[in-house]
Amino acid sequence: MKRLILIAAFLLTAGALSAQNYIIVNSEKVFKSVEAYNTAISDLDSLAKQYQEQVDAKFDEVETLYNNYMAQKASLSASARQAREALILAREKEAQQFQESLFGQEGVLMQKRLELIQPIQKRVFAAIEAYAGQAGADLVLDSSNNPTLLYNNPSVERTQQVIEALK
């Protein structure tokens, strides 16, 4: 049994050592080198700011309704209080739905992000794949946001070559 485990460990180690054909690319740096990406991010940021102002206005309206209600609550009849509370809750729900329609997973901003960023992503990933094929790499590691990458030898870093391949 020990022999079988040792043989399996040896085969796995030998396989891992023979598969050391890899390159490292910083995808964040590659994306930032593409002017269309920077323009798209800037457009999305300004659109998000505009949408946030609209959402804030809706929630400000709800807050104003609530503050007016609290100021007048003592002088309102029970039915008037119920009607105002229902109105406030309805407006708050509308504001939340509006916010979700803009910023949610299926929202307008996400759809716009997909529309603007996805073609750039496809182009960048195709360039990485093409470069990896030219370089004979079996594996491409992304060093941009990978907290487990503790060290990389500069000789395997290929970010600049991918940027040049994109141009």
N, C-alpha and C positions, 0 to 999 in steps of 0.2 A: 504494500500500500504506500509506504513512504517512497519507494522507488517510482511509483506511478506519479505521485505528487511532484517529485523532483524532476522527472522527465517533462511533465506538463509545465512546470515553472521555467525550465530551461528553454522549451519551445516557445513559450510566450515571451521570454526575455530576448531570445534570438530573433523572433519576429519583430519585436519592438525596435531592436537595434538596427535591423535591416530597413525599417520603414522610417528612416530619419531624413527623408527628403521633404523639407518643409521651408516655408518662408513666413515672415511676419509682416503684416501691413497694418497701419493705423488708419482705419476706415474713416474716422472722424476728420483726420487731416486731409484725406483724399476728398471727402465730400466738400470740405471748406475750400478746396482748390478749384471747385467747379462753380463758375459765376452764376449759372442758372439756379444752383442750389441756394446760394447766398441770397439771390433775389427772391426765390420762393419763400425762404424762411422769413425774410423781411416783410414780404407781402402777407404771410400768414400771421406774423406778429401784429401788424397794424390792423388786420381784420379781427384778430382776437381782442385787441384793445377796443375797437369799435363795438364789437358784440358785447364786451364786458360792460361798456358804458350803457348800452341798451338794457342789459339785465339789471344793472345797478339802479337805473331809473325805475324799472318795474318794482324792485324791492323797496326803493325809497317811497314810492306811492303807497305800498302796503304799510310801511312804517308810519307814514303820515296819517293814513286812515286809522291805524291802531292808536296813535297818540291822540288824535281828535276824539276817538271813541272813549279812551280812558279819561279825557278831560270832561266829557259830557255824560259819562256813564251814570252818574248819580241822578241826573235830571231826566234820564230816559225811562220810558215804561219798559216792562219786561218784554213785550213783543218787539219794541224798537231795538232793545239790546240784542235780542236774538237775531233780528234782521241784520244789524250792523256786524255782529260776530260772524254770521254766515257770509256776508259780503267780504269781510276781511279774509276769512279762510278761503273763499273762492278766488280772490285776487292773489293770495299767496300761492295757491295751487297753480294758477295760471302762470305766475312768475317762475315757479319751479319747472313747469312744463316747457316754458319758453327757454329757460336756461338749458334744459336737457336737449331741446331741439337744436340748440346752437353748439353746445359743448359736449354732448353725450357721445357714446361710441358710434351711433348712427347719425350724429348731428351734422349740421352744415359745415362746421369747421373741419371735422374729420374727413368728410367727403372732399372738401377743397384740398386738404393735406394730401390725400391719396391721389387726387388729380394732378397736383403739382409735383409731389416728391417721388411718386412711384416710377415714372419714366426715368428720372435721374438715377434712382436706386438701381433699376435694371441696367442702365448704361454703365454705372460704376461696377456693379457685380460682374457684368459681362467682361469689363476690362480686367478685373482681378482674375477672373477665370482664364481669360486669354493669356494674360501674363504668366499665370501659374503653369499653363500648358507649355508656353515657350521656355520657361525656366525649368521645366521638368519636375515641378513640385507636386507632391501627392497630397499635401496638406497646407492650408493657409490659415494662420492664426491671426486674430484681430487683437492688436494691443491697445486699442483706444479705451475701452471700458472694462477690461478684463482684470479683475482684482487677483486672479490666481496666477497671472503672469508675473513672476518675481524677477526675472532677469531675461534679457535677450541680447545676444551677441549682435553688435551692429552689422556684422557681415551677412546676417540673414534678414535684415530689415530691408524691405523692398517698397516702401511707401512712395518714395520719389519716382521710382521706375513706373509704378502704376499711374501716378499723376501724369507723367510724360506720355504714357500709352493712351491716356484719355484725350490728350490734345491732338 
